[in-house]
Amino acid sequence: MSVQSSLAMAAEANNMASDEAYHDGGVSGVDALQVEKRYGEERAKRLRDDTNDQFIEISLSEKFKHFQKDPWANPAMIKDIRAMFPNNHCQLLILGAGWGGLLYAVRMVQAGINPADIRIVDTAGGFGGTWYWNRYPGLMCDIESYSYIPLLEETGYVPKHRYASGEEIRNQANLVAKKWGIAESAVFQTKAEKMVWDEASKEWRVELVQQREGEAPQVLSIRTPFAATVNGPIHWPKLPGFPGILDYEGKTFHSSRWDYALTGGSPEDPSLTKLQDKRVAVVGTGASAVQLIPHVAQWSKHLYVVQRTPSAIDRRDQRETDKEWFRKEVATSAGWQRERLRNFHQHFTTGKQPQSNLINDEWTHAPAMVAISGNPVGPKSMEELPAYMKLLHSIDLPRQDRIRARAEDIVKDPSVARKLQAWYPSWCKRPCFHDDYLPTFNRDNVTLLDTNGKGPHRITAESIVVDDQSYPVDIIIFATGFRAPFAGSPAEKANCTIIGRNGISMSEAWARDGPTTLHGTLDCNFPNLFLSGPWQASTSPNYLFNVDEQARHAAYILTEAQRRAKGQAFSVQATPTAVEDWGVQILMHAAPMAAMAGCTPGYFNMEGALDRAPPEVQMKLARSGLWGSGIEDFLTHIEAWRAEGKMQGVEVET
């Protein structure tokens, strides 16, 4: 059976799971065929020919670039680029100062690299990545803090709540940077424009541009033998492409650039007092919107929530951390955070669940999320996919039915409650967990503008228009998300041109052939460049864990290569044979990930574009994607590879 035909069957299964499978899940009195029919209808409403191109890439648009202006940077704290590269050289250049870049730096320092030899560049004005940019009211992580915040065991830090605030997470990033001596290595408001491999010197030639507030751009060419691309998955904001955004005469901003001067309040104090006489529209109902909408509703004169697709809203159950409980029940022994994460991942299976549930949150009660995290007991071939899809629906439909019922139980107006129900499987969009979002729609000053899957019609000078009805507003907040996390190569993630060995462009090579990596860490065409996944690697709902494991792997490879080079300049890269073999292994483990076929459009499936790809592209995507057996199984393989000590498939050339 071809990949294309199997994916078509998966899409059909998503749109028409069997009645037997649904009732096997324990839900009685519900017509599963009607539920699946509704899934298909709602998906069809949202399918567009322009798929991911329906959005405006702010960072790539001169007309809209004002939406990405940094509201947080303190110019006095931004070090001059020339002072940071006095010899136009560094030993290791890391692209990205978010948690991923920090973890790469920390693991390299732990492996013996001097922090003074590391430089971290980022367009932001500080550490934190998405937690630097996003500071909207209500910002929290949706993974429990005891698992999400890295290096808790090493720092001894105890998170204040079960779910940490954005400010707490960002402050912890700054603490980590100081503890490992990395704080002085950062070159902020700086972007790598182009990287070119120099075979003769075995170095990367990098063109950097620093754009400090109120100053002309500074361009600097540097050299570095080693580089790492750790530009996170959600940091380039996007806007919807409907007409009139620039015609609007009121105030607008993207939620990742929150304007507290306009709304009142601060990241530490969500008292949005300046909204009390304002009519506000929030465009979007994804994960960011779900958290900020209750705060805007509390303070604004009137709030219009503009919805294309509702999120599935389960309970969060936030609570303060009792330090005595934390000591006795969480930080119980050495390695506790890794064991907690292992237990978390073990719940993502359609097989036997672990005997204990250390985290016991709603993620661990959503086993059908294996469709995006991978499944250690998932299908081994595409022929098994139809039966697997039937199984996933039997697990998931009762959960989604409960969440739809939750909306009806909480929201008093039945017509509004119905519009807030998510009609798609759990795995089609990142699930949301919140205790205040749904009650917000019981407020007299809140109006849901449901667009029936189409989005607003247009914006005028003073109004937002939905179904030819104009709604005058004073402020429009775009909570419309970020560039799709799986789109493009690491070059696109960094908005950077990367030219490797023999003049190969990463953007062109990956678009044509897909990645050619070993373990998602080294691409054979780009020596001395360490990647951070998730392509040809694995992932977790806790994305930072995935990046941290890639960082550990990269640190091992680099230090082992240094040992073998014995002080000589060298290049380290995967061999062509190794990357071909790894691509085949990824393909052989790809079947569990095919469940995404037939999902309602969203960033997981590039707004439906993945389903439309021709057979040869589907095959390339399967070889390029995630390790379908889950992250713990993936780590078993790469940890065994390291333990063998042979660096099988990696060559070190002096």
C-alpha positions in Angstrom: 0.0 0.0 0.0 1.4 3.4 -1.0 1.9 6.2 1.5 -0.6 8.3 -0.5 -3.4 5.7 -0.4 -2.7 5.1 3.3 -3.0 8.7 4.1 -6.2 9.0 2.1 -7.6 6.1 4.2 -6.5 7.9 7.3 -8.2 11.0 6.2 -11.4 9.1 5.5 -11.1 7.4 8.9 -10.9 10.8 10.5 -14.1 11.8 8.7 -16.0 8.6 9.3 -14.9 6.5 12.3 -17.2 3.5 12.9 -20.1 3.5 15.3 -18.7 0.4 16.9 -15.4 2.0 17.6 -17.1 5.0 19.3 -19.4 2.9 21.5 -16.4 0.7 22.4 -15.1 3.8 24.2 -18.0 3.7 26.7 -20.2 6.5 25.4 -23.8 5.4 25.0 -26.7 7.2 23.3 -24.5 9.1 20.9 -24.6 8.6 17.2 -20.9 8.3 16.4 -21.5 8.4 12.7 -23.2 11.8 13.1 -20.3 13.0 15.2 -17.8 12.0 12.5 -20.0 13.5 9.8 -19.9 16.8 11.8 -16.1 16.5 12.0 -16.0 16.3 8.2 -18.4 19.2 7.7 -16.5 21.5 10.0 -13.2 20.6 8.4 -14.6 21.3 4.9 -15.8 24.8 6.0 -12.2 25.7 6.9 -10.3 24.3 3.9 -8.8 26.9 1.7 -6.9 26.7 -1.5 -4.3 29.2 -0.1 -3.7 27.0 3.0 -0.8 28.5 4.9 -0.5 31.4 2.5 -3.6 32.9 3.9 -1.5 34.5 6.7 0.8 37.5 6.6 4.3 36.8 7.7 5.1 39.9 9.7 8.9 39.4 9.8 8.9 39.1 6.0 6.6 42.0 5.2 7.8 45.6 5.0 4.2 46.9 5.3 3.4 45.0 8.5 6.9 45.0 10.2 5.7 47.6 12.8 3.7 44.7 14.4 6.9 43.0 15.4 8.5 46.0 17.2 10.1 45.0 20.4 8.2 46.6 23.4 10.5 45.1 26.0 14.1 45.9 25.0 16.2 48.2 27.2 18.7 49.8 24.8 21.1 50.5 27.6 21.3 46.7 28.3 22.1 45.7 24.7 25.8 45.1 24.2 27.5 46.5 21.0 28.0 43.7 18.5 31.6 44.8 17.7 32.5 44.7 21.4 31.1 41.2 21.6 33.2 40.0 18.7 36.5 41.9 19.2 38.3 39.5 16.8 35.3 38.9 14.6 35.4 35.3 15.8 33.8 32.9 18.4 34.2 29.2 19.0 30.5 28.4 19.0 27.6 30.5 17.7 24.1 29.7 18.8 21.2 31.1 16.9 18.4 31.7 19.4 18.4 33.0 23.0 15.2 31.2 24.1 15.2 28.2 26.4 16.4 26.0 23.5 19.5 28.2 22.9 20.1 28.3 26.7 19.9 24.6 27.0 22.4 24.1 24.1 24.8 26.5 25.8 24.3 24.8 29.2 24.9 21.3 27.8 28.0 22.5 25.9 29.4 24.2 29.1 28.7 21.0 31.1 30.7 19.1 28.4 33.7 21.4 28.8 33.2 24.3 26.5 34.2 27.7 28.0 31.2 30.0 28.3 33.5 32.8 27.1 33.9 31.0 23.8 30.1 30.9 23.2 28.0 33.6 21.5 24.2 33.6 21.4 22.5 35.9 19.0 18.8 36.8 18.9 16.6 39.5 17.6 15.1 39.8 21.0 16.4 42.1 23.7 16.8 39.4 26.3 16.6 35.7 27.1 13.5 33.6 27.0 12.4 33.2 23.4 8.7 32.9 23.2 8.6 33.8 26.9 10.5 37.0 26.2 8.1 38.1 23.5 4.8 36.9 25.0 3.9 38.9 28.1 0.2 39.2 27.7 -2.1 39.1 30.8 -2.8 35.6 31.9 0.2 34.0 30.3 1.0 30.6 31.7 2.5 27.3 30.5 0.0 24.5 29.7 2.5 21.8 30.9 3.0 21.5 34.7 5.8 23.7 35.9 7.7 20.9 37.8 8.2 19.2 34.4 8.3 22.1 32.0 10.9 24.4 33.6 14.3 22.9 32.8 17.1 22.3 35.3 15.0 22.6 38.4 17.0 19.9 40.1 20.3 21.6 39.3 19.1 25.1 40.4 17.0 23.9 43.4 14.2 26.3 42.3 10.6 25.4 43.4 7.9 26.8 41.0 5.3 28.9 42.7 2.3 27.2 41.1 1.4 24.0 39.4 1.4 26.0 36.1 4.0 28.7 36.0 3.4 32.2 34.7 5.3 33.5 31.8 7.1 36.0 34.0 8.3 33.2 36.3 9.5 31.1 33.3 11.4 34.1 31.8 12.9 35.0 35.1 14.1 31.4 35.5 15.7 31.7 32.0 17.7 34.7 33.2 18.7 32.8 36.4 20.0 29.8 34.3 22.0 32.2 32.0 23.7 33.6 35.1 24.3 30.3 36.9 26.1 28.8 33.9 28.1 31.9 33.0 26.1 32.5 29.7 24.6 35.8 30.5 27.6 37.7 29.2 27.6 35.6 26.0 24.4 37.1 24.5 24.4 39.5 21.6 20.8 40.7 21.5 18.8 42.6 18.8 21.1 40.8 16.4 20.3 38.5 13.5 22.3 36.1 11.4 21.5 37.0 7.8 23.7 34.5 6.0 25.9 31.6 6.9 28.4 30.1 4.4 30.6 27.1 5.0 34.3 27.6 4.2 35.8 24.2 3.5 39.4 25.4 3.5 39.3 26.8 7.1 36.6 24.5 8.3 34.6 27.4 9.6 31.3 29.2 9.0 31.4 32.7 7.7 28.5 34.5 9.2 27.0 37.9 8.4 25.4 39.4 11.5 23.2 42.5 11.6 22.4 44.3 14.9 19.5 46.7 14.9 19.4 48.7 18.1 16.6 51.1 18.8 17.2 54.5 17.2 20.5 53.5 15.6 21.6 52.6 12.1 22.0 48.8 11.6 25.5 47.5 12.2 26.7 44.7 9.9 29.6 42.5 11.0 31.1 39.4 9.4 32.5 36.8 11.8 33.9 33.3 11.6 33.0 30.4 13.9 34.0 26.8 13.6 30.7 25.6 15.1 27.2 26.8 15.1 23.8 25.6 16.3 20.3 26.6 15.0 18.0 26.7 18.0 15.3 29.2 16.7 12.2 28.0 18.5 9.0 26.8 16.8 6.8 29.8 17.9 8.5 33.1 17.7 7.7 34.7 14.3 4.2 36.2 14.7 1.6 36.1 11.8 -1.5 38.0 11.0 -4.6 36.9 9.1 -4.7 38.0 5.5 -8.2 39.5 5.4 -8.5 43.0 3.9 -8.3 46.3 5.8 -5.8 45.8 8.6 -3.8 48.8 7.5 -7.0 50.8 6.9 -8.1 50.6 10.5 -7.7 53.9 12.3 -7.9 52.6 15.8 -5.1 50.9 17.8 -3.9 47.4 16.9 -1.2 45.0 18.1 -0.3 41.3 18.1 -0.7 39.5 21.4 3.1 38.6 21.4 3.8 42.4 21.5 1.4 43.4 24.2 0.9 47.1 24.5 0.5 47.9 28.2 0.9 51.6 27.5 -2.4 51.3 25.7 -4.2 48.8 27.9 -2.8 49.6 31.3 -1.3 47.1 33.6 2.1 45.3 33.3 3.3 41.7 32.9 3.3 41.5 36.7 0.0 43.2 37.2 -2.8 42.4 34.7 -5.0 45.4 35.8 -5.9 46.7 32.3 -7.4 49.9 33.7 -7.1 51.8 30.4 -9.6 49.5 28.7 -12.5 50.5 30.9 -14.0 52.8 28.3 -12.8 50.8 25.3 -14.5 48.5 22.9 -12.0 45.8 22.1 -11.9 42.9 19.6 -9.7 39.9 20.1 -9.1 38.0 16.8 -8.4 34.4 17.5 -9.4 31.7 19.9 -6.2 29.6 20.1 -4.0 29.0 23.1 -2.9 32.6 23.6 -6.4 34.0 23.2 -7.8 31.5 25.7 -5.5 32.8 28.4 -5.8 36.6 27.7 -9.5 36.9 26.9 -10.7 36.6 30.5 -8.5 39.5 31.5 -9.5 41.7 28.6 -13.2 40.9 29.4 -12.8 41.8 33.0 -11.5 45.3 32.2 -13.0 46.4 28.8 -16.2 48.3 28.2 -17.1 45.6 25.7 -15.2 42.7 24.2 -15.8 41.0 20.9 -14.2 37.6 20.5 -13.7 36.8 16.8 -13.6 33.0 16.3 -12.8 30.9 13.3 -12.3 27.6 15.0 -13.0 27.0 18.7 -10.4 25.4 21.0 -11.2 22.3 23.1 -11.2 23.7 26.6 -10.6 21.2 29.4 -10.0 22.0 33.1 -6.6 23.3 34.3 -6.9 23.0 38.1 -4.3 25.6 38.9 -3.0 25.7 42.5 -0.1 27.1 44.5 2.9 24.9 45.2 3.1 23.6 48.8 6.8 23.4 49.4 6.5 20.6 51.9 4.4 18.6 49.4 6.9 19.4 46.7 9.8 18.0 48.9 7.9 14.9 49.9 6.0 14.1 46.6 8.0 15.6 43.7 11.7 16.2 44.4 12.0 12.8 46.1 15.4 11.6 44.9 18.2 12.4 42.4 16.9 12.4 38.9 13.4 13.2 39.9 12.6 15.6 37.1 13.7 13.1 34.4 11.6 10.3 36.0 8.6 12.6 36.2 9.0 13.4 32.4 9.4 9.7 31.6 6.2 8.9 33.5 4.5 11.7 31.6 5.6 10.3 28.2 4.6 6.8 29.2 0.9 7.9 29.2 1.1 8.6 25.5 0.3 5.0 24.4 -2.6 3.0 23.2 -1.1 0.1 25.2 -0.9 -0.5 28.9 -0.8 2.7 31.0 1.8 3.0 33.7 0.8 1.9 37.2 1.3 5.4 38.7 0.5 8.9 37.3 2.9 11.3 38.8 1.5 14.4 37.1 -2.2 13.4 36.8 -3.2 16.3 34.6 -5.5 16.3 31.6 -2.6 15.6 29.2 -2.1 12.3 30.8 -5.8 11.5 30.4 -5.7 12.1 26.7 -3.9 9.1 25.3 -5.2 9.7 21.7 -2.6 12.6 21.6 -0.3 9.8 20.5 -1.3 11.0 17.0 1.1 13.9 17.4 3.5 12.6 20.0 4.1 9.1 18.6 3.1 5.7 20.0 5.5 2.9 21.1 2.8 0.4 20.3 1.4 2.1 17.2 1.0 0.6 13.7 4.2 -0.8 12.1 2.9 -0.4 8.5 0.5 1.7 6.6 -1.7 -1.4 6.1 -2.5 -1.2 9.8 -3.5 2.4 9.7 -7.3 2.1 9.1 -7.6 -0.2 12.2 -5.4 2.2 14.1 -7.6 5.2 13.3 -10.6 3.2 14.4 -8.8 2.6 17.7 -7.8 6.3 18.2 -11.4 7.4 17.6 -12.7 4.8 20.1 -10.3 6.3 22.7 -10.8 10.0 21.8 -14.5 10.5 21.0 -15.7 10.0 24.6 -13.1 12.6 25.8 -14.1 15.2 23.1 -17.8 14.6 23.9 -17.1 15.3 27.6 -15.3 18.5 26.6 -18.2 19.6 24.4 -20.6 18.9 27.2 -18.4 21.0 29.5 -19.0 24.0 27.3 -22.8 23.4 27.5 -22.6 23.0 31.3 -20.6 26.3 31.8 -21.9 28.7 29.2 -25.5 29.7 30.0 -26.6 30.7 26.5 -27.1 27.4 24.6 -26.4 29.0 21.2 -23.1 30.5 22.4 -22.1 27.2 24.0 -22.7 25.3 20.8 -20.4 27.7 18.9 -17.7 27.1 21.5 -17.7 23.4 21.0 -14.7 21.8 19.2 -15.8 19.4 16.4 -12.5 17.6 15.6 -10.4 14.9 17.3 -8.2 16.0 20.2 -5.0 15.6 18.1 -5.9 18.0 15.4 -5.1 21.1 17.5 -3.1 21.7 20.6 -5.6 21.2 23.5 -6.3 24.0 25.9 -6.8 23.9 29.6 -8.4 26.8 31.4 -10.9 27.4 34.2 -11.9 31.0 33.4 -12.2 31.1 29.6 -15.7 29.5 29.2 -17.3 31.5 32.1 -16.1 34.7 30.3 -18.9 34.2 27.8 -21.5 34.6 30.6 -20.5 38.2 31.0 -22.9 40.9 29.6 -20.0 42.8 28.1 -18.7 39.9 26.0 -20.0 39.0 22.5 -18.8 35.9 20.6 -18.5 36.7 16.8 -18.3 33.2 15.4 -17.4 33.3 11.7 -18.5 29.7 10.9 -14.9 28.7 10.0 -14.3 31.6 7.6 -12.7 34.4 9.6 -13.8 38.0 9.5 -14.8 39.5 6.2 -12.8 42.7 6.5 -11.7 45.6 8.7 -12.8 49.1 8.0 -11.5 52.4 9.4 -13.4 51.9 12.6 -15.0 48.4 12.6 -14.4 44.7 12.2 -16.9 43.1 9.8 -18.3 39.6 10.3 -21.1 38.3 8.0 -21.6 41.9 6.6 -22.3 43.2 10.1 -20.0 46.0 11.3 -18.9 46.1 14.9 -17.2 49.4 15.8 -14.2 48.9 18.1 -11.5 51.1 19.5 -8.7 48.4 19.7 -8.0 45.2 17.8 -5.8 42.6 19.4 -4.5 39.9 17.0 -4.1 36.6 18.9 -3.4 34.9 15.6 -0.4 32.8 16.4 2.9 32.2 14.8 4.6 30.7 11.7 3.7 27.0 11.5 6.3 25.2 13.6 7.0 22.5 11.0 7.2 24.8 8.0 10.5 25.1 6.2 14.0 24.2 7.3 16.2 25.6 10.2 17.1 28.4 7.8 13.5 29.5 7.6 13.2 29.2 11.3 16.0 31.7 11.6 15.0 33.8 8.6 18.6 33.2 7.5 20.3 31.9 4.3 22.5 28.9 5.1 24.9 27.7 2.4 26.7 24.4 3.2 29.3 22.2 1.5 29.6 22.5 -2.3 27.4 25.6 -2.3 24.2 23.7 -1.2 21.4 26.0 0.0 19.6 24.5 3.0 16.3 26.0 2.0 16.5 24.7 -1.5 17.9 21.2 -0.5 15.3 20.6 2.2 12.4 21.9 0.0 13.6 19.6 -2.8 14.8 16.4 -0.9 13.8 17.0 2.7 16.4 16.9 5.5 19.3 14.5 5.3 20.2 14.2 9.0 21.4 11.7 11.5 19.2 11.7 14.6 17.9 15.1 13.6 21.2 16.6 14.8 23.7 16.7 11.9 22.9 17.2 8.2 25.5 15.6 5.9 25.6 18.8 3.7 26.2 21.2 6.6 29.3 20.3 8.6 29.8 21.6 12.2 26.2 22.8 12.3 24.1 21.3 15.1 20.3 21.2 14.6 17.6 21.1 17.3 14.8 19.0 15.7 12.1 18.1 15.5 12.7 17.0 11.9 13.9 13.4 11.7 13.9 13.4 15.5 11.1 13.2 18.0 8.9 15.6 20.1 6.9 15.8 23.2 4.0 18.0 24.3 6.7 19.4 26.6 8.8 20.8 23.7 11.7 22.0 25.8 12.5 18.4 26.9 12.9 17.5 23.2 15.3 20.4 22.6 17.2 19.6 25.8 17.8 16.0 24.6 19.0 17.3 21.2 21.4 19.6 23.1 22.8 16.7 25.1 23.3 14.7 21.9 25.0 17.6 20.1 27.3 18.3 23.1 28.4 14.6 23.1 29.1 14.6 19.4 31.1 17.9 19.5 33.2 16.9 22.5 33.9 13.4 21.1 34.8 14.9 17.7 37.2 17.3 19.5 38.8 14.4 21.3 39.4 12.6 18.0 40.7 15.6 16.2 43.5 16.0 18.8 43.7 19.8 18.6 43.5 20.1 14.8 40.8 22.1 13.0 38.2 19.7 11.9 34.7 19.2 10.5 32.1 16.8 11.9 29.2 15.7 9.9 27.0 12.7 9.2 27.9 10.4 6.4 25.7 10.1 3.3 25.2 6.4 4.1 24.1 7.1 7.7 21.6 9.8 6.7 20.1 7.5 4.1 19.7 4.7 6.6 18.3 7.1 9.2 15.7 8.4 6.7 14.6 4.8 6.1 14.3 4.3 9.8 12.2 7.4 10.2 10.0 6.2 7.3 9.6 2.8 8.9 8.4 4.4 12.1 6.2 6.9 10.3 2.8 5.1 10.3 1.6 6.4 13.7 2.1 10.0 12.6 -0.2 9.5 9.6 -3.2 10.0 11.9 -2.9 13.7 11.3 -4.4 13.2 7.8 -7.9 14.5 7.5 -7.6 16.9 10.4 -9.4 20.3 10.5 -6.9 22.9 9.2 -4.4 24.3 11.7 -0.7 24.7 12.2 -0.1 21.0 12.8 -1.1 20.2 9.2 -0.1 23.5 7.6 -3.7 24.6 7.3 -4.6 21.4 5.4 -1.7 21.6 2.9 -0.2 18.3 4.0 -3.3 16.4 2.9 -3.0 17.9 -0.6 0.6 17.0 -1.2 1.2 14.6 -4.2 2.5 11.1 -3.6 6.1 11.9 -4.0 5.9 14.7 -1.5 4.0 12.5 1.0 6.9 10.1 0.8 9.4 12.8 1.4 7.3 14.1 4.3 7.2 10.7 5.9 11.1 10.4 5.7 11.4 14.0 7.0 9.0 13.8 9.9 9.0 12.6 13.5 10.0 9.3 15.1 6.6 7.7 15.2 7.2 5.5 18.2 7.4 8.4 20.7 10.2 10.3 22.3 11.2 7.7 24.9 11.7 5.1 22.2 13.7 7.6 20.2 15.9 8.3 23.2 16.5 4.6 23.7 18.0 4.5 20.2 20.2 7.6 20.5 21.4 6.8 24.0 22.4 3.3 22.9 24.3 4.9 20.0 26.2 7.2 22.4 26.9 4.3 24.8 28.4 2.3 22.0 31.0 5.1 21.7 31.8 4.5 18.0 30.1 7.6 16.6 28.6 5.3 14.0 27.7 7.3 10.9 29.6 10.4 11.9 32.9 11.3 10.3 35.5 13.7 11.7 37.8 15.2 9.1 41.0 17.2 10.0 
